[in-house]
Amino acid sequence: MNRRDFLVRSSLVASAGLLVRSSLSAQAPASAAPAAATKAAPAPTVTEFKPLRRDVGIFTGRGGSIGWLSNKDALVAVDTQFPDTAATFAMGVPGRTGRSFDVVINTHHHGDHTGGNPVLKPIAKTIVAHANVPKLQFAAAEKANTVDKQVYADATFPEVWRREIGGEVVVAQYHGVAHTSGDVIVLFEKANVVHMGDLMFNRLYPVIDRVSGGRFKGWIKVLEEAAKTYPADAIYIFGHGSTKFGPVGKRGDLLVFRDYLSGLLDYTQKQIAAGVPKEKIMALENLPGFDDFHSPLPNRLSGNLGTAYDELTDKKS
């Protein structure tokens, strides 16, 4: 272990200790409750490195999927999850052997994709994101009172970022407003692997960030454009996937998700036309025709329906 890795690991361990002590002290005074009443600790996060094709793979842990490229001449990460899993990723990515990351790309600003930036920043030459991401990240952090915990991209682009790295060509492209107003798709050209970030929730009711510019109609267009733009035989990495279907798939999965978003808007528009109030529209537990998307805990369909209602009636967030 080199000095840089030692510092990253040591910093994480120290932070984890502080968080645990703070959490325990916040629950109750030492004399307020017997040990038997203490809640059981959560199950440890299960992490996995899975090679996909030609030095490109996926890391799963806690938060959005991390894509990685690792060969003797290049080291790239796409997204960073949270600090704890970012450290696990940094220490275990195949073939790293203490090297710095040539580039870390954030697909968008949400904390489960950028929360590990402080861990990877000291061992990365640059962090790259769409031009809208830093301001969206700051606005969200300001609202959550976590501004002091943020590390932002130090290089941004408005439409396309492209670099040849270690025999691979990495391209990040913005296709328009969708899940947020700063989502990019990352293509590893030679490996023929596409990282969709949170533009893809594979058989899950998604999260859409209307406050950050997200729009369902734009999302549908972006998915259709992506299905036409990227290779039919590519391996696709998704930001999130259901237990059954997982975070890796094919181009056809993009169109299944497109159909869900279209079905969501169609259902909501028909209910609005029939005079059904918003709260009753939001009470639906499962969108007909999309049983694979249903997850009871948490069931985000209500939020999807409410956001669809606001978009279709042009309500402001």
VEXDREN-2710 file (C-alpha; in Angstrom, 1 decimal):
% VEXDREN-2710
k/r/px/py/pz
1/MET/0.0/0.0/0.0
2/ASN/1.5/3.4/-1.0
3/ARG/1.3/6.5/1.1
4/ARG/-1.6/8.0/-0.9
5/ASP/-3.8/4.8/-0.5
6/PHE/-2.8/4.7/3.2
7/LEU/-4.0/8.3/3.7
8/VAL/-7.3/7.5/1.8
9/ARG/-8.0/4.5/4.0
10/SER/-6.9/6.2/7.2
11/SER/-9.1/9.2/6.5
12/LEU/-12.1/6.9/5.8
13/VAL/-11.6/4.9/9.0
14/ALA/-11.3/8.0/11.1
15/SER/-14.4/9.5/9.5
16/ALA/-16.4/6.3/10.0
17/GLY/-15.4/6.3/13.7
18/LEU/-16.6/9.8/14.2
19/LEU/-19.8/9.1/12.4
20/VAL/-20.5/6.0/14.5
21/ARG/-19.7/7.8/17.8
22/SER/-21.9/10.8/16.7
23/SER/-24.8/8.5/15.7
24/LEU/-24.6/6.6/19.0
25/SER/-24.4/9.8/21.1
26/ALA/-27.4/11.3/19.3
27/GLN/-29.7/8.4/20.0
28/ALA/-29.9/9.0/23.7
29/PRO/-27.9/9.9/26.8
30/ALA/-25.8/7.0/28.1
31/SER/-28.1/6.3/31.0
32/ALA/-31.3/6.7/29.1
33/ALA/-31.7/3.2/27.7
34/PRO/-30.4/-0.3/28.4
35/ALA/-28.1/-2.0/25.8
36/ALA/-30.9/-4.5/25.0
37/ALA/-33.0/-1.7/23.6
38/THR/-30.4/-0.6/21.1
39/LYS/-31.4/-1.2/17.4
40/ALA/-29.4/-3.8/15.5
41/ALA/-26.7/-2.5/13.3
42/PRO/-27.6/-2.5/9.6
43/ALA/-26.3/-5.3/7.4
44/PRO/-22.9/-4.6/5.8
45/THR/-22.9/-3.3/2.2
46/VAL/-22.2/-6.0/-0.3
47/THR/-19.8/-4.9/-3.0
48/GLU/-18.8/-6.5/-6.2
49/PHE/-16.4/-5.9/-9.1
50/LYS/-17.6/-7.5/-12.4
51/PRO/-15.5/-7.3/-15.6
52/LEU/-17.7/-6.8/-18.7
53/ARG/-15.6/-6.4/-21.8
54/ARG/-12.1/-5.3/-22.8
55/ASP/-10.8/-3.9/-19.5
56/VAL/-14.2/-2.3/-18.7
57/GLY/-16.3/-3.4/-15.7
58/ILE/-19.0/-2.4/-13.2
59/PHE/-18.7/-2.0/-9.4
60/THR/-21.8/-2.3/-7.3
61/GLY/-22.1/-1.3/-3.7
62/ARG/-24.2/1.4/-2.2
63/GLY/-25.6/4.0/-4.6
64/GLY/-25.4/4.3/-8.4
65/SER/-23.3/1.8/-10.3
66/ILE/-19.6/2.7/-10.9
67/GLY/-18.2/1.9/-14.3
68/TRP/-14.4/1.4/-14.6
69/LEU/-11.7/1.0/-17.1
70/SER/-8.4/-0.5/-15.9
71/ASN/-5.5/-1.5/-18.0
72/LYS/-1.7/-1.0/-17.8
73/ASP/-2.0/2.5/-19.4
74/ALA/-5.3/3.8/-18.2
75/LEU/-7.5/4.1/-15.1
76/VAL/-11.0/5.6/-15.4
77/ALA/-14.0/5.7/-13.1
78/VAL/-17.6/6.7/-14.0
79/ASP/-19.4/7.9/-10.8
80/THR/-18.2/7.5/-7.2
81/GLN/-21.2/6.4/-5.0
82/PHE/-20.7/7.3/-1.3
83/PRO/-17.4/7.8/0.7
84/ASP/-17.4/4.3/2.2
85/THR/-18.0/2.4/-1.0
86/ALA/-15.8/4.8/-3.0
87/ALA/-12.9/3.8/-0.7
88/THR/-13.7/0.1/-1.3
89/PHE/-13.7/0.8/-5.0
90/ALA/-10.5/2.7/-5.0
91/MET/-8.6/0.1/-3.1
92/GLY/-10.0/-2.9/-5.0
93/VAL/-10.4/-1.9/-8.6
94/PRO/-8.5/-4.5/-10.6
95/GLY/-5.0/-3.6/-11.6
96/ARG/-4.8/-0.2/-10.0
97/THR/-1.6/-1.0/-7.9
98/GLY/-1.5/2.5/-6.4
99/ARG/-1.9/4.5/-9.6
100/SER/-3.9/7.7/-9.9
101/PHE/-7.1/7.7/-11.9
102/ASP/-6.6/9.4/-15.2
103/VAL/-10.2/10.8/-15.0
104/VAL/-13.3/10.4/-12.9
105/ILE/-16.6/11.2/-14.7
106/ASN/-19.7/12.2/-12.8
107/THR/-22.8/11.2/-14.9
108/HIS/-24.9/13.8/-12.9
109/HIS/-24.9/15.6/-9.5
110/HIS/-26.9/13.4/-7.2
111/GLY/-25.2/12.4/-3.9
112/ASP/-25.2/8.6/-4.6
113/HIS/-23.1/9.3/-7.7
114/THR/-20.9/12.1/-6.4
115/GLY/-20.7/11.4/-2.7
116/GLY/-17.4/9.6/-3.2
117/ASN/-15.7/12.5/-5.0
118/PRO/-13.8/13.6/-1.8
119/VAL/-12.3/10.1/-1.6
120/LEU/-11.3/9.8/-5.3
121/LYS/-10.2/13.5/-5.8
122/PRO/-6.8/13.1/-4.1
123/ILE/-6.0/10.1/-6.3
124/ALA/-7.5/11.4/-9.5
125/LYS/-5.9/13.8/-12.1
126/THR/-9.3/15.3/-12.9
127/ILE/-13.0/15.0/-12.3
128/VAL/-15.2/15.7/-15.3
129/ALA/-19.0/16.5/-15.6
130/HIS/-21.5/18.3/-17.6
131/ALA/-21.5/22.1/-17.3
132/ASN/-24.7/22.1/-15.3
133/VAL/-23.5/19.6/-12.7
134/PRO/-21.5/21.8/-10.3
135/LYS/-24.3/24.4/-9.8
136/LEU/-26.9/21.6/-9.4
137/GLN/-24.7/19.8/-6.9
138/PHE/-24.1/23.1/-4.9
139/ALA/-27.8/23.9/-4.9
140/ALA/-28.8/20.5/-3.6
141/ALA/-26.0/20.6/-1.0
142/GLU/-27.0/24.0/0.2
143/LYS/-30.6/22.8/0.7
144/ALA/-29.3/19.7/2.6
145/ASN/-26.7/21.7/4.5
146/THR/-23.8/19.6/3.2
147/VAL/-21.9/22.2/1.2
148/ASP/-18.7/21.6/3.2
149/LYS/-18.8/17.9/2.2
150/GLN/-18.9/18.5/-1.6
151/VAL/-16.1/18.1/-4.1
152/TYR/-17.0/19.3/-7.6
153/ALA/-15.8/18.6/-11.1
154/ASP/-12.8/20.7/-12.0
155/ALA/-13.5/20.2/-15.8
156/THR/-16.9/20.6/-17.4
157/PHE/-18.3/20.6/-20.9
158/PRO/-21.6/21.7/-22.6
159/GLU/-22.2/18.9/-25.1
160/VAL/-19.4/16.3/-25.7
161/TRP/-16.2/15.4/-23.9
162/ARG/-13.8/12.9/-25.6
163/ARG/-10.4/11.5/-24.7
164/GLU/-8.2/8.7/-25.9
165/ILE/-6.8/6.9/-22.9
166/GLY/-4.7/3.8/-22.8
167/GLY/-5.9/2.3/-26.0
168/GLU/-9.5/3.2/-25.3
169/VAL/-11.7/6.1/-26.4
170/VAL/-13.9/7.5/-23.7
171/VAL/-16.8/9.8/-24.8
172/ALA/-19.3/11.6/-22.5
173/GLN/-22.2/13.2/-24.1
174/TYR/-25.1/15.3/-23.0
175/HIS/-28.4/14.5/-24.9
176/GLY/-30.7/17.0/-23.2
177/VAL/-33.0/17.4/-20.2
178/ALA/-34.1/14.1/-18.7
179/HIS/-33.6/12.7/-15.2
180/THR/-32.0/16.1/-14.4
181/SER/-30.7/18.9/-16.6
182/GLY/-27.1/17.6/-16.3
183/ASP/-27.1/13.8/-17.2
184/VAL/-24.5/12.4/-19.5
185/ILE/-24.0/9.1/-21.2
186/VAL/-20.5/7.6/-21.2
187/LEU/-19.3/5.4/-24.0
188/PHE/-16.2/3.2/-24.0
189/GLU/-15.9/3.0/-27.7
190/LYS/-13.6/0.1/-28.3
191/ALA/-15.0/-2.0/-25.4
192/ASN/-18.5/-1.1/-26.7
193/VAL/-19.8/-0.5/-23.2
194/VAL/-22.2/2.3/-22.4
195/HIS/-22.8/3.8/-19.0
196/MET/-26.2/5.4/-18.8
197/GLY/-26.0/6.7/-15.2
198/ASP/-29.5/7.4/-13.8
199/LEU/-30.9/7.8/-17.3
200/MET/-31.7/4.1/-16.7
201/PHE/-33.6/2.6/-13.8
202/ASN/-33.9/-1.0/-15.0
203/ARG/-37.3/-2.3/-14.1
204/LEU/-37.7/0.2/-11.2
205/TYR/-39.9/3.2/-10.7
206/PRO/-37.4/5.9/-11.1
207/VAL/-36.4/9.1/-9.4
208/ILE/-36.9/12.3/-11.4
209/ASP/-35.5/15.6/-10.1
210/ARG/-37.9/18.2/-11.4
211/VAL/-36.3/20.9/-9.2
212/SER/-33.0/20.2/-11.1
213/GLY/-34.7/20.5/-14.5
214/GLY/-35.8/16.9/-14.9
215/ARG/-38.7/16.3/-17.3
216/PHE/-40.4/13.1/-18.3
217/LYS/-41.0/14.2/-21.9
218/GLY/-37.3/15.1/-22.3
219/TRP/-36.3/11.8/-20.7
220/ILE/-38.4/9.9/-23.3
221/LYS/-36.6/11.7/-26.1
222/VAL/-33.2/11.1/-24.6
223/LEU/-33.8/7.4/-24.3
224/GLU/-35.0/7.2/-27.9
225/GLU/-32.0/9.1/-29.1
226/ALA/-29.7/6.9/-27.1
227/ALA/-31.2/3.8/-28.6
228/LYS/-30.5/5.2/-32.1
229/THR/-27.0/6.5/-31.2
230/TYR/-25.3/3.7/-29.4
231/PRO/-24.5/0.2/-30.8
232/ALA/-27.2/-2.4/-30.7
233/ASP/-24.6/-5.0/-29.4
234/ALA/-23.2/-2.7/-26.7
235/ILE/-23.2/-3.8/-23.0
236/TYR/-25.2/-1.2/-21.0
237/ILE/-24.5/-0.2/-17.4
238/PHE/-27.5/1.3/-15.6
239/GLY/-27.5/3.6/-12.6
240/HIS/-29.9/1.3/-10.8
241/GLY/-31.6/-2.0/-11.5
242/SER/-34.1/-4.3/-9.7
243/THR/-33.0/-7.4/-7.9
244/LYS/-34.4/-9.5/-10.7
245/PHE/-33.0/-7.6/-13.7
246/GLY/-29.9/-5.9/-12.3
247/PRO/-27.8/-2.9/-13.4
248/VAL/-26.4/-4.4/-16.6
249/GLY/-28.4/-5.0/-19.8
250/LYS/-29.0/-4.4/-23.5
251/ARG/-30.3/-1.6/-25.7
252/GLY/-33.8/-3.1/-25.7
253/ASP/-34.0/-2.3/-22.0
254/LEU/-33.8/1.4/-22.8
255/LEU/-37.0/1.1/-24.8
256/VAL/-38.8/-0.9/-22.1
257/PHE/-38.0/2.0/-19.7
258/ARG/-39.1/4.5/-22.4
259/ASP/-42.4/2.7/-22.7
260/TYR/-42.9/2.9/-18.9
261/LEU/-42.3/6.7/-19.0
262/SER/-44.7/7.1/-21.9
263/GLY/-47.3/4.9/-20.2
264/LEU/-46.9/7.0/-17.0
265/LEU/-47.6/10.2/-18.9
266/ASP/-50.5/8.7/-20.9
267/TYR/-52.2/7.3/-17.8
268/THR/-51.8/10.7/-15.9
269/GLN/-53.0/12.7/-18.9
270/LYS/-56.2/10.5/-19.2
271/GLN/-56.9/10.9/-15.4
272/ILE/-56.4/14.7/-15.7
273/ALA/-58.8/14.8/-18.7
274/ALA/-61.4/12.9/-16.6
275/GLY/-61.2/15.4/-13.8
276/VAL/-59.5/13.1/-11.3
277/PRO/-57.7/15.2/-8.6
278/LYS/-54.0/14.9/-8.2
279/GLU/-54.1/13.1/-4.8
280/LYS/-56.3/10.4/-6.2
281/ILE/-54.1/10.0/-9.2
282/MET/-51.1/9.6/-6.9
283/ALA/-52.9/6.8/-4.9
284/LEU/-52.3/4.2/-7.7
285/GLU/-50.0/1.4/-6.3
286/ASN/-48.9/-0.2/-9.6
287/LEU/-49.0/1.1/-13.2
288/PRO/-50.9/-1.4/-15.3
289/GLY/-48.8/-3.2/-17.8
290/PHE/-45.5/-2.6/-15.9
291/ASP/-45.5/-5.2/-13.1
292/ASP/-41.8/-5.7/-13.3
293/PHE/-41.3/-2.1/-12.1
294/HIS/-43.2/-2.5/-8.9
295/SER/-41.4/-2.4/-5.6
296/PRO/-43.5/-2.0/-2.5
297/LEU/-40.7/-0.6/-0.3
298/PRO/-40.2/2.1/-1.3
299/ASN/-42.9/2.4/-3.9
300/ARG/-41.9/5.5/-5.9
301/LEU/-44.9/5.3/-8.3
302/SER/-46.8/7.9/-6.2
303/GLY/-44.0/10.4/-6.6
304/ASN/-43.7/9.6/-10.4
305/LEU/-47.4/10.3/-10.8
306/GLY/-47.3/13.5/-8.8
307/THR/-44.4/14.8/-10.9
308/ALA/-46.1/13.7/-14.1
309/TYR/-49.2/15.6/-13.0
310/ASP/-47.1/18.8/-12.4
311/GLU/-45.4/18.5/-15.7
312/LEU/-48.5/18.0/-17.7
313/THR/-50.3/20.8/-15.9
314/ASP/-47.2/23.0/-16.0
315/LYS/-47.1/23.4/-12.3
316/LYS/-43.9/24.9/-11.0
317/SER/-41.8/23.2/-8.4
END
